[in-house]
Amino acid sequence: MTGEAIDIGPTDAADWFGQHGSDYGLFRAYTNEMWHFELLTTPGGDCPTPQPDATG
């Protein structure tokens, strides 16, 4: 773990991050965790394909 993740709530905030997180390099890492975002690229970079869950 590198400490480059954040859990966002409530739902409205998680929705906002889903739409704008890429501006900061943050993406929803797992499709089953709408609140969990990770720093997966540089700001404005391409989003990697999310994993179904944390087990990979």
PyMOL commands that place a pseudoatom at each C-alpha (Angstrom):
pseudoatom trace, name=CA, resn=MET, resi=1, chain=A, elem=C, hetatm=0, pos=[0.000, 0.000, 0.000]
pseudoatom trace, name=CA, resn=THR, resi=2, chain=A, elem=C, hetatm=0, pos=[1.181, 3.461, -0.832]
pseudoatom trace, name=CA, resn=GLY, resi=3, chain=A, elem=C, hetatm=0, pos=[-1.477, 5.609, 0.845]
pseudoatom trace, name=CA, resn=GLU, resi=4, chain=A, elem=C, hetatm=0, pos=[-2.676, 6.976, -2.484]
pseudoatom trace, name=CA, resn=ALA, resi=5, chain=A, elem=C, hetatm=0, pos=[-6.383, 6.190, -2.041]
pseudoatom trace, name=CA, resn=ILE, resi=6, chain=A, elem=C, hetatm=0, pos=[-9.400, 7.942, -0.590]
pseudoatom trace, name=CA, resn=ASP, resi=7, chain=A, elem=C, hetatm=0, pos=[-12.914, 6.897, 0.379]
pseudoatom trace, name=CA, resn=ILE, resi=8, chain=A, elem=C, hetatm=0, pos=[-15.534, 9.537, -0.474]
pseudoatom trace, name=CA, resn=GLY, resi=9, chain=A, elem=C, hetatm=0, pos=[-18.992, 9.983, 1.008]
pseudoatom trace, name=CA, resn=PRO, resi=10, chain=A, elem=C, hetatm=0, pos=[-21.828, 10.775, 0.965]
pseudoatom trace, name=CA, resn=THR, resi=11, chain=A, elem=C, hetatm=0, pos=[-23.138, 9.487, -2.345]
pseudoatom trace, name=CA, resn=ASP, resi=12, chain=A, elem=C, hetatm=0, pos=[-23.344, 12.945, -3.978]
pseudoatom trace, name=CA, resn=ALA, resi=13, chain=A, elem=C, hetatm=0, pos=[-19.629, 13.491, -3.340]
pseudoatom trace, name=CA, resn=ALA, resi=14, chain=A, elem=C, hetatm=0, pos=[-18.744, 10.045, -4.725]
pseudoatom trace, name=CA, resn=ASP, resi=15, chain=A, elem=C, hetatm=0, pos=[-20.803, 10.817, -7.835]
pseudoatom trace, name=CA, resn=TRP, resi=16, chain=A, elem=C, hetatm=0, pos=[-18.919, 14.109, -8.253]
pseudoatom trace, name=CA, resn=PHE, resi=17, chain=A, elem=C, hetatm=0, pos=[-15.566, 12.308, -7.965]
pseudoatom trace, name=CA, resn=GLY, resi=18, chain=A, elem=C, hetatm=0, pos=[-16.759, 9.754, -10.496]
pseudoatom trace, name=CA, resn=GLN, resi=19, chain=A, elem=C, hetatm=0, pos=[-17.246, 12.605, -12.972]
pseudoatom trace, name=CA, resn=HIS, resi=20, chain=A, elem=C, hetatm=0, pos=[-14.315, 14.862, -12.018]
pseudoatom trace, name=CA, resn=GLY, resi=21, chain=A, elem=C, hetatm=0, pos=[-11.756, 12.699, -10.215]
pseudoatom trace, name=CA, resn=SER, resi=22, chain=A, elem=C, hetatm=0, pos=[-9.727, 12.246, -13.402]
pseudoatom trace, name=CA, resn=ASP, resi=23, chain=A, elem=C, hetatm=0, pos=[-8.905, 15.969, -13.231]
pseudoatom trace, name=CA, resn=TYR, resi=24, chain=A, elem=C, hetatm=0, pos=[-6.862, 15.017, -10.157]
pseudoatom trace, name=CA, resn=GLY, resi=25, chain=A, elem=C, hetatm=0, pos=[-5.676, 11.570, -11.304]
pseudoatom trace, name=CA, resn=LEU, resi=26, chain=A, elem=C, hetatm=0, pos=[-8.222, 9.822, -9.049]
pseudoatom trace, name=CA, resn=PHE, resi=27, chain=A, elem=C, hetatm=0, pos=[-10.303, 6.952, -10.380]
pseudoatom trace, name=CA, resn=ARG, resi=28, chain=A, elem=C, hetatm=0, pos=[-12.777, 4.440, -9.013]
pseudoatom trace, name=CA, resn=ALA, resi=29, chain=A, elem=C, hetatm=0, pos=[-10.530, 1.401, -8.643]
pseudoatom trace, name=CA, resn=TYR, resi=30, chain=A, elem=C, hetatm=0, pos=[-13.240, -1.237, -8.079]
pseudoatom trace, name=CA, resn=THR, resi=31, chain=A, elem=C, hetatm=0, pos=[-16.672, -1.426, -9.667]
pseudoatom trace, name=CA, resn=ASN, resi=32, chain=A, elem=C, hetatm=0, pos=[-18.229, -2.718, -6.433]
pseudoatom trace, name=CA, resn=GLU, resi=33, chain=A, elem=C, hetatm=0, pos=[-16.960, 0.225, -4.297]
pseudoatom trace, name=CA, resn=MET, resi=34, chain=A, elem=C, hetatm=0, pos=[-18.487, 3.473, -5.557]
pseudoatom trace, name=CA, resn=TRP, resi=35, chain=A, elem=C, hetatm=0, pos=[-16.796, 5.393, -2.719]
pseudoatom trace, name=CA, resn=HIS, resi=36, chain=A, elem=C, hetatm=0, pos=[-13.194, 4.176, -3.219]
pseudoatom trace, name=CA, resn=PHE, resi=37, chain=A, elem=C, hetatm=0, pos=[-10.848, 6.201, -5.445]
pseudoatom trace, name=CA, resn=GLU, resi=38, chain=A, elem=C, hetatm=0, pos=[-7.146, 5.733, -6.048]
pseudoatom trace, name=CA, resn=LEU, resi=39, chain=A, elem=C, hetatm=0, pos=[-4.424, 7.909, -7.509]
pseudoatom trace, name=CA, resn=LEU, resi=40, chain=A, elem=C, hetatm=0, pos=[-3.853, 5.804, -10.627]
pseudoatom trace, name=CA, resn=THR, resi=41, chain=A, elem=C, hetatm=0, pos=[-2.411, 8.312, -13.113]
pseudoatom trace, name=CA, resn=THR, resi=42, chain=A, elem=C, hetatm=0, pos=[-1.342, 11.913, -13.432]
pseudoatom trace, name=CA, resn=PRO, resi=43, chain=A, elem=C, hetatm=0, pos=[-4.034, 14.614, -13.342]
pseudoatom trace, name=CA, resn=GLY, resi=44, chain=A, elem=C, hetatm=0, pos=[-6.017, 14.512, -16.582]
pseudoatom trace, name=CA, resn=GLY, resi=45, chain=A, elem=C, hetatm=0, pos=[-4.543, 11.123, -17.538]
pseudoatom trace, name=CA, resn=ASP, resi=46, chain=A, elem=C, hetatm=0, pos=[-6.354, 8.087, -18.866]
pseudoatom trace, name=CA, resn=CYS, resi=47, chain=A, elem=C, hetatm=0, pos=[-8.367, 5.934, -16.486]
pseudoatom trace, name=CA, resn=PRO, resi=48, chain=A, elem=C, hetatm=0, pos=[-7.320, 2.309, -16.232]
pseudoatom trace, name=CA, resn=THR, resi=49, chain=A, elem=C, hetatm=0, pos=[-10.039, -0.336, -16.397]
pseudoatom trace, name=CA, resn=PRO, resi=50, chain=A, elem=C, hetatm=0, pos=[-11.533, -0.795, -12.917]
pseudoatom trace, name=CA, resn=GLN, resi=51, chain=A, elem=C, hetatm=0, pos=[-11.272, -4.204, -11.278]
pseudoatom trace, name=CA, resn=PRO, resi=52, chain=A, elem=C, hetatm=0, pos=[-14.526, -5.971, -10.271]
pseudoatom trace, name=CA, resn=ASP, resi=53, chain=A, elem=C, hetatm=0, pos=[-13.418, -5.948, -6.597]
pseudoatom trace, name=CA, resn=ALA, resi=54, chain=A, elem=C, hetatm=0, pos=[-10.333, -5.743, -4.401]
pseudoatom trace, name=CA, resn=THR, resi=55, chain=A, elem=C, hetatm=0, pos=[-9.455, -9.391, -5.003]
pseudoatom trace, name=CA, resn=GLY, resi=56, chain=A, elem=C, hetatm=0, pos=[-8.480, -8.514, -8.578]
for i in range(1, 56): cmd.bond("trace and resi %d" % i, "trace and resi %d" % (i + 1))
show_as sticks, trace
zoom trace
